[in-house]
């Protein structure tokens, strides 16, 4: 089980590559839906930050799952 987890997180330990630029751009564009949702719900800055972190986590986990299944 630990070997599978190491293999899953391995792309995050590599040097920064051009493939990761796309992941970071999509993750950074999460401020648009995060801001919309935080205004819609009526929250403040902390709700915006929470939505942004959730967005970034989902993008990174999708990327890692793709890389894991690709190998």
PyMOL CGO cylinders between C-alpha atoms (Angstrom):
from pymol import cmd
from pymol.cgo import CYLINDER

trace = [
    CYLINDER, 0.00, 0.00, 0.00, 2.81, 2.42, 0.85, 0.3, 1, 1, 1, 1, 1, 1,
    CYLINDER, 2.81, 2.42, 0.85, 4.47, 1.69, -2.50, 0.3, 1, 1, 1, 1, 1, 1,
    CYLINDER, 4.47, 1.69, -2.50, 1.26, 2.65, -4.31, 0.3, 1, 1, 1, 1, 1, 1,
    CYLINDER, 1.26, 2.65, -4.31, 1.03, 5.90, -2.35, 0.3, 1, 1, 1, 1, 1, 1,
    CYLINDER, 1.03, 5.90, -2.35, 4.66, 6.73, -3.13, 0.3, 1, 1, 1, 1, 1, 1,
    CYLINDER, 4.66, 6.73, -3.13, 4.00, 6.04, -6.82, 0.3, 1, 1, 1, 1, 1, 1,
    CYLINDER, 4.00, 6.04, -6.82, 0.84, 8.21, -6.69, 0.3, 1, 1, 1, 1, 1, 1,
    CYLINDER, 0.84, 8.21, -6.69, 2.66, 11.22, -5.16, 0.3, 1, 1, 1, 1, 1, 1,
    CYLINDER, 2.66, 11.22, -5.16, 5.85, 10.76, -7.23, 0.3, 1, 1, 1, 1, 1, 1,
    CYLINDER, 5.85, 10.76, -7.23, 4.94, 13.37, -9.91, 0.3, 1, 1, 1, 1, 1, 1,
    CYLINDER, 4.94, 13.37, -9.91, 4.84, 16.05, -7.20, 0.3, 1, 1, 1, 1, 1, 1,
    CYLINDER, 4.84, 16.05, -7.20, 8.45, 15.33, -6.24, 0.3, 1, 1, 1, 1, 1, 1,
    CYLINDER, 8.45, 15.33, -6.24, 9.79, 15.80, -9.77, 0.3, 1, 1, 1, 1, 1, 1,
    CYLINDER, 9.79, 15.80, -9.77, 11.39, 19.02, -10.91, 0.3, 1, 1, 1, 1, 1, 1,
    CYLINDER, 11.39, 19.02, -10.91, 8.97, 21.59, -12.29, 0.3, 1, 1, 1, 1, 1, 1,
    CYLINDER, 8.97, 21.59, -12.29, 8.14, 20.67, -15.88, 0.3, 1, 1, 1, 1, 1, 1,
    CYLINDER, 8.14, 20.67, -15.88, 6.05, 22.14, -18.67, 0.3, 1, 1, 1, 1, 1, 1,
    CYLINDER, 6.05, 22.14, -18.67, 3.32, 19.60, -17.95, 0.3, 1, 1, 1, 1, 1, 1,
    CYLINDER, 3.32, 19.60, -17.95, 2.91, 21.04, -14.48, 0.3, 1, 1, 1, 1, 1, 1,
    CYLINDER, 2.91, 21.04, -14.48, 2.50, 24.57, -15.84, 0.3, 1, 1, 1, 1, 1, 1,
    CYLINDER, 2.50, 24.57, -15.84, -0.94, 23.63, -17.18, 0.3, 1, 1, 1, 1, 1, 1,
    CYLINDER, -0.94, 23.63, -17.18, -1.96, 22.23, -13.79, 0.3, 1, 1, 1, 1, 1, 1,
    CYLINDER, -1.96, 22.23, -13.79, -0.84, 25.41, -12.04, 0.3, 1, 1, 1, 1, 1, 1,
    CYLINDER, -0.84, 25.41, -12.04, -2.65, 27.66, -14.52, 0.3, 1, 1, 1, 1, 1, 1,
    CYLINDER, -2.65, 27.66, -14.52, -5.91, 25.73, -14.14, 0.3, 1, 1, 1, 1, 1, 1,
    CYLINDER, -5.91, 25.73, -14.14, -5.46, 25.73, -10.38, 0.3, 1, 1, 1, 1, 1, 1,
    CYLINDER, -5.46, 25.73, -10.38, -4.83, 29.46, -10.34, 0.3, 1, 1, 1, 1, 1, 1,
    CYLINDER, -4.83, 29.46, -10.34, -7.92, 30.11, -12.46, 0.3, 1, 1, 1, 1, 1, 1,
    CYLINDER, -7.92, 30.11, -12.46, -9.92, 28.69, -9.57, 0.3, 1, 1, 1, 1, 1, 1,
    CYLINDER, -9.92, 28.69, -9.57, -10.21, 32.18, -8.14, 0.3, 1, 1, 1, 1, 1, 1,
    CYLINDER, -10.21, 32.18, -8.14, -13.05, 32.85, -10.61, 0.3, 1, 1, 1, 1, 1, 1,
    CYLINDER, -13.05, 32.85, -10.61, -15.45, 30.15, -9.38, 0.3, 1, 1, 1, 1, 1, 1,
    CYLINDER, -15.45, 30.15, -9.38, -14.22, 30.61, -5.80, 0.3, 1, 1, 1, 1, 1, 1,
    CYLINDER, -14.22, 30.61, -5.80, -15.04, 34.30, -5.86, 0.3, 1, 1, 1, 1, 1, 1,
    CYLINDER, -15.04, 34.30, -5.86, -18.41, 33.67, -7.48, 0.3, 1, 1, 1, 1, 1, 1,
    CYLINDER, -18.41, 33.67, -7.48, -19.34, 31.01, -4.94, 0.3, 1, 1, 1, 1, 1, 1,
    CYLINDER, -19.34, 31.01, -4.94, -18.19, 33.05, -1.95, 0.3, 1, 1, 1, 1, 1, 1,
    CYLINDER, -18.19, 33.05, -1.95, -20.27, 36.03, -3.10, 0.3, 1, 1, 1, 1, 1, 1,
    CYLINDER, -20.27, 36.03, -3.10, -23.26, 33.81, -3.85, 0.3, 1, 1, 1, 1, 1, 1,
    CYLINDER, -23.26, 33.81, -3.85, -23.16, 32.18, -0.43, 0.3, 1, 1, 1, 1, 1, 1,
    CYLINDER, -23.16, 32.18, -0.43, -22.54, 35.53, 1.27, 0.3, 1, 1, 1, 1, 1, 1,
    CYLINDER, -22.54, 35.53, 1.27, -19.26, 34.64, 2.89, 0.3, 1, 1, 1, 1, 1, 1,
    CYLINDER, -19.26, 34.64, 2.89, -16.16, 36.72, 3.20, 0.3, 1, 1, 1, 1, 1, 1,
    CYLINDER, -16.16, 36.72, 3.20, -12.50, 36.26, 2.51, 0.3, 1, 1, 1, 1, 1, 1,
    CYLINDER, -12.50, 36.26, 2.51, -12.15, 33.00, 4.47, 0.3, 1, 1, 1, 1, 1, 1,
    CYLINDER, -12.15, 33.00, 4.47, -14.89, 31.29, 2.51, 0.3, 1, 1, 1, 1, 1, 1,
    CYLINDER, -14.89, 31.29, 2.51, -13.23, 32.48, -0.70, 0.3, 1, 1, 1, 1, 1, 1,
    CYLINDER, -13.23, 32.48, -0.70, -9.90, 31.04, 0.49, 0.3, 1, 1, 1, 1, 1, 1,
    CYLINDER, -9.90, 31.04, 0.49, -11.57, 27.75, 1.39, 0.3, 1, 1, 1, 1, 1, 1,
    CYLINDER, -11.57, 27.75, 1.39, -13.17, 27.42, -2.05, 0.3, 1, 1, 1, 1, 1, 1,
    CYLINDER, -13.17, 27.42, -2.05, -9.86, 28.27, -3.72, 0.3, 1, 1, 1, 1, 1, 1,
    CYLINDER, -9.86, 28.27, -3.72, -8.00, 25.61, -1.73, 0.3, 1, 1, 1, 1, 1, 1,
    CYLINDER, -8.00, 25.61, -1.73, -10.67, 23.03, -2.52, 0.3, 1, 1, 1, 1, 1, 1,
    CYLINDER, -10.67, 23.03, -2.52, -10.48, 23.90, -6.24, 0.3, 1, 1, 1, 1, 1, 1,
    CYLINDER, -10.48, 23.90, -6.24, -6.68, 23.60, -6.27, 0.3, 1, 1, 1, 1, 1, 1,
    CYLINDER, -6.68, 23.60, -6.27, -6.80, 20.28, -4.39, 0.3, 1, 1, 1, 1, 1, 1,
    CYLINDER, -6.80, 20.28, -4.39, -9.30, 18.82, -6.87, 0.3, 1, 1, 1, 1, 1, 1,
    CYLINDER, -9.30, 18.82, -6.87, -7.17, 19.92, -9.84, 0.3, 1, 1, 1, 1, 1, 1,
    CYLINDER, -7.17, 19.92, -9.84, -3.99, 18.44, -8.35, 0.3, 1, 1, 1, 1, 1, 1,
    CYLINDER, -3.99, 18.44, -8.35, -5.71, 15.18, -7.41, 0.3, 1, 1, 1, 1, 1, 1,
    CYLINDER, -5.71, 15.18, -7.41, -7.12, 14.81, -10.91, 0.3, 1, 1, 1, 1, 1, 1,
    CYLINDER, -7.12, 14.81, -10.91, -3.65, 15.43, -12.35, 0.3, 1, 1, 1, 1, 1, 1,
    CYLINDER, -3.65, 15.43, -12.35, -2.05, 12.91, -10.01, 0.3, 1, 1, 1, 1, 1, 1,
    CYLINDER, -2.05, 12.91, -10.01, -4.72, 10.31, -10.75, 0.3, 1, 1, 1, 1, 1, 1,
    CYLINDER, -4.72, 10.31, -10.75, -4.18, 10.81, -14.48, 0.3, 1, 1, 1, 1, 1, 1,
    CYLINDER, -4.18, 10.81, -14.48, -0.40, 10.39, -14.12, 0.3, 1, 1, 1, 1, 1, 1,
    CYLINDER, -0.40, 10.39, -14.12, -0.84, 7.35, -11.85, 0.3, 1, 1, 1, 1, 1, 1,
    CYLINDER, -0.84, 7.35, -11.85, -3.19, 5.58, -14.25, 0.3, 1, 1, 1, 1, 1, 1,
    CYLINDER, -3.19, 5.58, -14.25, -1.07, 6.53, -17.25, 0.3, 1, 1, 1, 1, 1, 1,
    CYLINDER, -1.07, 6.53, -17.25, 1.94, 4.59, -15.92, 0.3, 1, 1, 1, 1, 1, 1,
]
cmd.load_cgo(trace, "trace")
